[in-house]
Each structure stands twice: as C-alpha cells, then as structure tokens.
Amino acid sequence: MMEINNQIAGCAIVTPKPENRRLTIVNDSQFKKQMNSVIDMREYLNIIVDMQNVDLIDSTGLGTLISVFNHGRNNNCKIKFCNLSAAVENVIKMTRIDQILEIHPTLKAAEDSL
C-alpha cells in the first residue's frame, strides 16, 4: 500500500498508494499499521508522507493521519505531509486539522523544512 524511499539522511519519504486513490475506512488500518511500523523502527527522525496518490479521504482517514502524526511525535519522529490533492486539502482545512498536522505544498518544500 505504500512505498518508502530514504532519499535524505535521517528522513524517509513515504508515498501511500491506496487502492482507488482513496484513504478511507476500507484501507486506513493497513496504512496506519505500515506507518507505525516505520516509526517504531526508530531509524528516521523525520518522515515525509507524499500524498500525491491520494485523491479522497474520509473521516476515518483523517483520524488515521492524526494518529500517525501523534505516534511519530510520541516517538521523537516528525511527520510532514505534502502534495495534497485539492479535495484532501479542502477536507483538512474545513476540519481545521491543518492546525495540527505539518503540511507542505510540495515534496521540495517539505524537504526544505527539515
């Protein structure tokens, strides 16, 4: 469901690849489990989640993003999100989750924030 690229020392770049380009109740547990296992390895101080392959997110998916973000924070790992589709960004802004999550418009912007 996701691809991990270690392109920067101490930082993993994770690209979720959910079926149908949707992070919903149908597949969020798999994404959460995979992300938590990457965090639990304690190999990375930073993880950038490149959301380029996610076009839609539901409330369960939003909860999963917050859960992953908090799990990272609790394990001294900063989680950053980038490349949100307009629909995903609208949902995140509408629910004010953008005040919790660290969101960047592009992968480059997320990398530059390290």
PyMOL commands that set and color helices and strands:
alter all, ss='L'
color gray80, all
select helices_A, chain A and resi 19-21+28-40+59-74+86-94+97-99+107-112
alter helices_A, ss='H'
color red, helices_A
select strands_A, chain A and resi 2-8+11-16+22-23+46-50+56-57+78-82+102-104
alter strands_A, ss='S'
color yellow, strands_A
deselect
rebuild
show_as cartoon
